[in-house]
């Protein structure tokens, strides 16, 4: 199975801000499709949320929605 992922970063030295946001579409152990969101400060372990989707198309839509929201907030 193939895996899709996207890495977004937001770095602002003046505000001491160095963050990352990773979105990926991954298969689960039970054959489902999940959107995995990981985020935190660069160089540190962050947090993670796994969202199970009905199918790959739904996972792609969710990933696009999350990516657009982060881009509006300055991630790129």
C-alpha positions as CSV (number, residue, x, y, z in Angstrom):
1,X,0.0,0.0,0.0
2,X,1.2,3.5,-0.7
3,X,1.4,6.2,1.9
4,X,0.8,9.9,1.4
5,X,2.3,12.6,3.7
6,X,2.7,16.3,3.9
7,X,5.1,18.3,6.1
8,X,4.3,21.9,6.9
9,X,6.5,24.3,9.0
10,X,6.1,27.7,10.6
11,X,9.2,29.4,11.6
12,X,9.4,33.0,13.0
13,X,12.7,33.8,14.7
14,X,11.5,37.1,16.1
15,X,8.6,35.4,17.9
16,X,10.8,32.3,18.9
17,X,8.4,30.1,16.9
18,X,9.5,26.9,15.2
19,X,6.6,24.5,14.7
20,X,5.8,21.6,12.5
21,X,2.6,19.9,11.3
22,X,2.6,16.5,9.6
23,X,-0.4,15.0,7.8
24,X,-0.3,11.5,6.5
25,X,-2.7,8.9,5.1
26,X,-1.9,5.5,6.5
27,X,-3.4,2.0,6.5
28,X,-4.4,0.7,10.0
29,X,-3.8,-2.9,11.2
30,X,-7.4,-3.7,10.5
31,X,-7.5,-2.6,6.9
32,X,-9.0,0.8,7.4
33,X,-7.6,4.1,6.2
34,X,-6.6,6.8,8.7
35,X,-5.5,10.4,8.6
36,X,-2.7,10.9,11.1
37,X,-2.0,14.4,12.3
38,X,1.3,15.1,14.2
39,X,2.4,18.5,15.4
40,X,4.7,20.2,17.9
41,X,7.8,22.3,18.2
42,X,10.7,21.5,15.8
43,X,13.2,19.2,17.4
44,X,10.7,17.9,20.0
45,X,8.3,15.0,20.2
46,X,4.9,16.4,19.5
47,X,1.3,15.2,19.8
48,X,-0.7,13.0,17.5
49,X,-4.3,12.3,16.5
50,X,-5.5,9.4,14.4
51,X,-8.8,9.8,12.5
52,X,-10.3,6.7,10.9
53,X,-12.0,7.5,7.5
54,X,-14.6,5.6,5.5
55,X,-12.4,5.3,2.4
56,X,-9.3,6.8,0.8
57,X,-11.3,9.5,-0.9
58,X,-12.6,10.7,2.5
59,X,-9.1,10.6,3.9
60,X,-7.8,12.7,1.0
61,X,-10.6,15.3,1.6
62,X,-9.9,15.4,5.3
63,X,-6.1,15.8,4.7
64,X,-6.8,18.7,2.2
65,X,-9.1,20.4,4.7
66,X,-6.5,20.2,7.5
67,X,-3.7,21.4,5.2
68,X,-5.7,24.4,4.0
69,X,-6.5,25.4,7.5
70,X,-2.8,25.3,8.5
71,X,-1.7,27.2,5.4
72,X,-4.2,30.0,6.3
73,X,-2.4,30.2,9.7
74,X,1.0,30.7,8.0
75,X,2.4,27.2,7.7
76,X,4.1,26.4,4.5
